[in-house]
Amino acid sequence: MLLPTPEGLVLRMGLIHQEKVGEHRAAVLLGLPTTDIRRFSRISGLGHLEQGDRGEQVVFTYDALRRLCLLAAQSSK
C-alpha cells in the first residue's frame, strides 16, 4: 500500500503483520546470537514469551527492539 507523505509516496509493507519481531528476526537485525537476544531480554525485561510455530520464543515490539539495540550497544563498550 502506498501512503502519501510530505516527502512523497512511501510503501507500507504489511506493518499490521510486522508489529511484533521474533527473537530469530531480532537476532538477524541486531547481528547478535539468539542466546544474547534472550539474555538481554531477561536482563532488561523487554519482550515477552509467545507460543508460535517454532515453539516458545521471545517477541518484541519495534519500540522494545530499539531499546534492546541501545542496551546491546551500551554493553559492548
C-alpha positions as CSV (number, residue, x, y, z in Angstrom):
1,M,0.0,0.0,0.0
2,L,1.3,3.5,-0.9
3,L,0.9,6.2,1.7
4,P,1.3,9.9,0.8
5,T,3.7,11.9,2.9
6,P,5.2,15.4,2.6
7,E,8.4,13.8,1.1
8,G,6.4,11.8,-1.5
9,L,4.9,8.3,-1.5
10,V,6.1,5.7,0.9
11,L,5.4,2.0,0.6
12,R,4.0,0.5,3.7
13,M,5.0,-3.2,3.8
14,G,2.4,-5.1,5.8
15,L,3.0,-3.2,9.1
16,I,0.0,-4.9,10.5
17,H,1.7,-8.2,10.3
18,Q,5.1,-6.8,11.4
19,E,4.0,-5.3,14.7
20,K,6.0,-8.0,16.5
21,V,9.5,-9.2,15.9
22,G,10.5,-12.7,16.9
23,E,13.8,-13.4,18.6
24,H,15.2,-15.0,15.4
25,R,14.5,-11.9,13.3
26,A,15.7,-9.7,16.1
27,A,19.0,-11.6,16.2
28,V,19.5,-11.1,12.5
29,L,18.5,-7.4,12.6
30,L,20.9,-6.7,15.5
31,G,23.7,-9.0,14.4
32,L,23.6,-10.9,17.7
33,P,23.2,-14.6,18.5
34,T,19.7,-15.6,19.7
35,T,21.2,-16.5,23.1
36,D,22.3,-12.9,23.5
37,I,18.9,-11.6,22.5
38,R,17.3,-13.8,25.2
39,R,19.8,-12.7,27.8
40,F,19.3,-9.0,27.0
41,S,15.6,-9.6,27.1
42,R,15.8,-11.2,30.5
43,I,18.1,-8.6,32.0
44,S,16.1,-5.6,30.6
45,G,12.5,-7.0,30.9
46,L,11.9,-6.2,27.3
47,G,9.9,-8.6,25.1
48,H,7.7,-11.4,26.2
49,L,7.3,-15.1,25.6
50,E,4.8,-16.3,23.0
51,Q,4.0,-19.7,21.7
52,G,4.5,-19.8,17.9
53,D,5.0,-22.3,15.0
54,R,8.7,-22.6,16.1
55,G,7.7,-23.2,19.7
56,E,8.1,-20.7,22.5
57,Q,10.1,-17.6,21.6
58,V,10.7,-14.1,22.8
59,V,8.9,-11.5,20.7
60,F,9.4,-7.7,20.7
61,T,7.6,-4.6,19.6
62,Y,9.7,-2.4,17.4
63,D,10.0,0.1,20.3
64,A,11.3,-2.7,22.6
65,L,13.6,-3.8,19.8
66,R,15.0,-0.3,19.5
67,R,15.6,-0.2,23.3
68,L,17.2,-3.6,23.2
69,C,19.5,-2.4,20.5
70,L,20.6,0.6,22.6
71,L,21.2,-1.8,25.6
72,A,23.3,-4.1,23.5
73,A,25.3,-1.2,22.1
74,Q,26.0,0.1,25.6
75,S,27.1,-3.3,26.9
76,S,29.7,-3.7,24.1
77,K,31.6,-0.6,25.3
